[in-house]
Amino acid sequence: MLCDKAEQPPEGPEWCYELKLDGYRAIGFKTDGQARLWSRNGKDFVRRFREVAKAIESLPEDTAIDGEIVALDADGKSSFALLQGSGAGAVSMVFYVFDLLMVRGRDLRLSRLEERRKRLRQIVDRLPENIRYSETFAVSAATLVRVVRENGLEGIVAKRAGSIYRSGRTGDWLKWRANRGQEFVIGGYLPASNTFDSLLVGYYEGRDFVYAGRIRAGLVANSRRALLSHFRRLEH
């Protein structure tokens, strides 16, 4: 399930709240005694996140979980730079899980959110420490917004109580990002036939240029062609 964005987190008893994590969305699945780990776009994450994949082997057979892979620094805070292999500091890869799609071959996607999460909590309690349960906070949206901002956290995901698990964008999951900004410098691009696939961006720490990630969203075909022509002129 993808999340729609919200200008402010919705308020009311029909909503429950979790922290928005700065990582990679992933689906973990165990079948035939083996672990599977995919990005939401179907990319195989097993080799990249071997420790997480190893922990998924402890799931019950034919069980699938949905969550976010994050990198924790020495202070226990998530770091997207560390997740991508840039930046310095101790790192621990953790899979924070927030939904249960299937358990022992039984499809739970049409079950209520509360039932799925109750069963998920029971499963996570028996898994290795690097698979963790994403907690729900029984406070008002305004209170959680204040705490998120005071602690420099990523944001909030509001989920409608009683909702089923649906693929695609829905109004049942709404994500809100805290007001934080970062200026990035375009350092290059990845080509794709007669245009480009994505921009490579980074930022400066003193005199060091640190890679931050790739940008693909928000660029229409005409913009991509125009930018590619500009980039090629800069190469000469």
N, C-alpha and C positions, 0 to 999 in steps of 0.2 A: 504494500500500500504506500503510495506517495502522499506527501502532505501539501495542502494548500498553505499559502502564506497569509498571515493576519497582521493588520496594522497594530492591533493590541490583542493580547490574549482574551478570549471570550470569558465572561464571568457568569456563574450560575451553578446550581446544584447538579445540573446535567453534565458538567464538565469535570474531568480529573486531569491532573497536571504532572508532567515529568520534565526533567531537565533535558534540554537539547544539547547533544554532545557533538564535538567537533571531530568527526572521524569518517570512516567509510561504512555506509549501510551494507549489510550482508545477511545472507540466509545460510544458516548451518543445517546440515541434514546428515543423518546416519542411516545407511542402508547396506545390507549384506556385510555388516561388521566394519564398514569403511566410512570415513568422514568425507563429506562434501562441503565446500564453502564457496559461495558465489557472491559477486557483487550484484546489485539490483539490475545491472545491465547484462548479467550472465557471464561475467568474467570470472575465471577460475582463480580463487584466492588461496588455494591450499599451499602451494609452494611459497608464496609471499608471506603467509602468516602460519608457519608450521606449528608454532606452539598452540595457537587457537585451534587449528585443525586437529591436533593431537587430543586436546581437551574434548572436542566434539565426539570423539570416539567413545566417551563415557555416557553419551545419551542412550536412552532406550532405543531398541531397533525400530527403524521406520518412523523416526521422529524428526520434525523440522522446527527450527526456532528462527526468529527474526530479531535483528539487533544492530548494534553499531560497534565496529572495531575502532578502538582508540589507543593512542600511545600516551602513557603516563610518564612524566618526568620524575626526578628525584623527590620532588615535593608532593607527588601524587596528583598533579594537575594534568589535564589533557593538553597535548601539543600537536597541532596538525603538522608543524614543521618536522618534528621527530617522527611522526607517522610516515612522512614521505622520505625519510632518510637524510634530512638536512637538519642543521642545528646541532647543539652539543648538549650532553647531559645523559644521565642514566635513563633507560627507557624500559618500560614493561608494556607488552601488548595485551590488552584486555578486551573481551567481547561482552559488552553490556547488552543484555537481551531484554526485550520488552513485549514480545508476543510469541504465541505458540500456535503454529499452523496445523501441525499433525502430531499425534502421539500414538505410538505402536500401531501405525497404519490407519488410524481413525482420523478423518478430516475434521478439524475443529473450526474452520474458517467461518461457518455459519453460527457458531456458538457466540454467546454474549462476551463482550470484552472482559467483564469481571470474571467469568468462568475460565476463560483462556488464561488470564493472568494468575488466577488462583492455582491452576494446575502447573503453570510455568514455574511459579515460586517453589512448589514442591519438588519439581525436577531439578532446578538450579541448586537447591540446598544439598544435593547429592553429587554435584559436579565439581571438577577442579576449580581452584580459586580464581583462575583467570577467565572464567565465565561467571559473570555477575548479573544479578537481577537489577533492572532499572526501576528504582523506587517511585511510587506515586506519592505526591505531597498533598495532604488534606488541609490546605490553607487557601485563602482567597487568592485570586490571580494578582491583585494589587500587592499583596504581601510577598508573593513569590517573585514578582517583577523587581521589587526593591532589593530583595536578597540577591537575585541574579546580578543586578547592576553593582551592588556593593562589593561583590566578590569577583567581578570581572568574568562571569560565566558566559557561555555561548548564547543561551536563550531558553525558551520554554516550548514544549509541545503540549497542546491541549487536545484531549481525546474525549469524544462523546460517550458517556456511560451507556452500556447496553448495545453498542455498535458491533456489527459483524466485521470480519476482515475482508476488505475488497481491494482489488488491484486498481491502479489508476488513481487519479486525483479525485478526492471526495471532500465534502465538508465535515466529515467525522473526525479528521485529524487536521489540526491547524498549528502551524509552527510560527513562532515569533522570535526574532533575533534581537538581542540587546543592541543598544545604540553604540556600536563600536566601529571604528573605521581603520583602514590601513591603506596607505598609498603604495602602489606597485609600479614597477618599471618593466616594460616589455623587453625581454632579453632574447627572444627568438620565436620561432614557430615550427610546427610539425606539418609538412606538406601532405596533400591528399589530392591526387589527380591534378586537375587544373585549378585548384583552389588550395586552402589549407585546412587542416583538421582542428588545430587548436593553437592558441597563443601560450607561450611560456613566459611566466612573470616571476618577479622576485622583488626583493627589497634590500636596502643597504643597512648593514650593521657596522658603523664606522666606515672603513674602506672596503670591507668585505661585502660582496654581492651574494645574497642568500636566495637560493631557489625556493619559491613558495608553492607553485603548482601550475596546472593547465587551466585555460579558460576556453570553453566551447559554447556555452549557452549565451543567448542574446545577440548572436551575430547572424544576420540574414545573408542570403546568397549574394546579393549585390554588394553588401559591405565586405564580405570575404574576398570577392574578386578585386575590389578596389584596393583593399589592404594588401593583397598578395602582390599586385603591381607595384605598390609603394615599397614593399619589403624588398622586392627583387632589384629595384633601383638602388636601394641602400647597400646591397651586397657588392656593388661595383665601385 
